[in-house]
Amino acid sequence: MLYLEALELAEEAVQAKQFEISVHYLKEAVELRPQDAQPHLRLAEIYDQNGDSNGAAAERRTAEELSQRISHP
């Protein structure tokens, strides 16, 4: 699976309110590009929407760490 395809499928799943499927595809995207913060931010949003504040906080921290690595190599 390609990274952009995983992101697209995740968004389609969100639109269909199939959050578990969306999380699956976002985790696939993370595996394909572990250095990219975008899927972590999207996971945080989905976790927030579904009441998982701990999961959301963890994904935001990961996204922030990844963003800092890119900004300050």
Secondary structure, 3 states (H helix, E strand, C coil): CCHHHHHHHHHHHHHCCCHHHHHHHHHHHHHHCCCCCHHHHHHHHHHHHCCCHHHHHHHHHHHHHHHHHHHCC
